[in-house]
Amino acid sequence: MKRVKKWVYYCEHCKKSGRSASHMARHEQRCTGNPDRECGMCGVLGDTQEDYRVVVATLRERFGSDIDAVKEVIAVEIERDGWSATRADINDGKEHEYNLPTAKDIDALIGECPACILTVIRMLDIAALIKFSWAEHRKDWQDAYNESQY
């Protein structure tokens, strides 16, 4: 029997792992969980990348109390019922309608880059509270990029 020890490298910002140190180093540079990331999508278009921390601070200032309130409601519901929430579940049938950021709110501050929008969503920890489709935004971005090339 042959036994071999192999290194496994993990991203410090998400759950991704791999056995190539160079691959994981490249991944970490552009991981949407990394607040200091280099956006490859903005780079392709030659756009300037916004400072994620400034955008997150602006959104926290506008929506922070409602985000925190919704997270508290979800924590209580999960503890009680094992219930998982989406943005629609939170506002349906509740006495208080929460004012939560939308992808358009983030888009207005960060630009139309889907990777940058996802980074802000992950930094605010609101993925379960917001309607955002990576696939749809990525396709729209790709279509716009392709049109600009011809």
N, C-alpha and C positions, 0 to 999 in steps of 0.2 A: 504494500500500500504506500502511496506517495501522498505526503502532506505538504501543502504550500501555503504560506502566509502571504496575503495580498493586502495592500493598503486600500482603504476606501476613503474618499474625500467627500465632505459634506459642505453644502452651501451654508453660510452663516445666517442667511436671510430667509431661506425657505427649506423645504424638506428634500430638495433634489440631492442626489448622491451620484457618485461615479468613481471609476477606478483610474481615471486620468487626471493628474494634478493640473495640467495645463488646460484641459477642457473645463474643469470646475473653476479655475481662475478666470477664464473668459466668461463663463456663465455668471459668476459673482459680479463682474463689472457691469453687466446689463440686467441683472435680476430685478424684477419689479418689486421685490421686497427690500431692495437696497436703496435707502434714501439718498445715497451719494452716487447713484448709478449714472452711467453714460448711456444715453438713449440712442440706439442704433437707428431707429425709425426717424427721429428728428435729424440725425446725421445724414441719412439718405437724401432728405429733402433740402438739406442745408439750412434748416431752421435753427434758431437759437433755443436752447433748452432752458425752460424756466426753473427757478430754484424751488424744488418741491417743498422745502420747509416753509417758505413764505406763503405758498399756495395753501398748505395745510393750516398754517396759522390764521390766514384770512377766513378759510372755511370754518375753522373752530370758533372764531369770533362770531360768525354769523349763525352757525347751526349747533354749536357745542352743547348748549343746555338740552336741546331736543335729542341730540345723538346720545348723550349720557342718560337721559330719561328713558329712551327706547331700549338701550342696553340693559338698564335696570329692570324694565318690564320683562324683557326676554329672559334675563337671569332668573327672575322669580317664576316665570311660566315654565321654564325648562326644569327647574328644581322641583316644581310641583307636578307637572304633567309629562315631562320629557318632550315638550312641545318645541318645535323649531320654527322660527319666524322668517317671514319675508316682508318686504316693505308693504305689500298689499295686505298681508295678515295684520300688521300693526295698525293700519289706519281703518280697516274694516271693522265695524261694530264696536269701536272704542269711543268713549265720550270725548277724548281729547285727540284732535288730529295733529300729528307731529309734523313739524316743518323740517324735513330732511333734505340734504343736498341731492341733486340729480346729476346724471352724467352731463347734462347741459350746463349746470352751474360750474362744474369742474372744467368742462370744455372752454367756457368763457374765460377762465383764469389761466389755463395751461396750454390751450391750443387744441387742435383736432387730433393730436397723436394718441392713438388708443393705448399704447404702452405707458405713456405719461399719465393718462387718465387712470389706468389700472394701478399705477404706482401710488397715486394720491388716495385712491380707494383703499388700498392695502395699508397705507400709513395712517389713515383715519380709522381703520378697522371697521368698515361699514359694508363689507362685501355682501353680507346677508340682508342688508337693509336697503340696498339700492338696485334698481333695475339697470344692469349694464351687461351687454352681450359682447364679449371680446370678439367673437366670430363676425358679428354684424359690423362692429366698428372697424375691425381689421379689413374686412372686405371693402367697405366704403373708402377707407384710406388707400388701399391698394388700387381701387378703381380710379381714384383721383390722381394717384401717382402715375398710373399707366397713361391716363389721358394727357398729363403734363409732358410725357415723354414723346408724344406724337404730334 
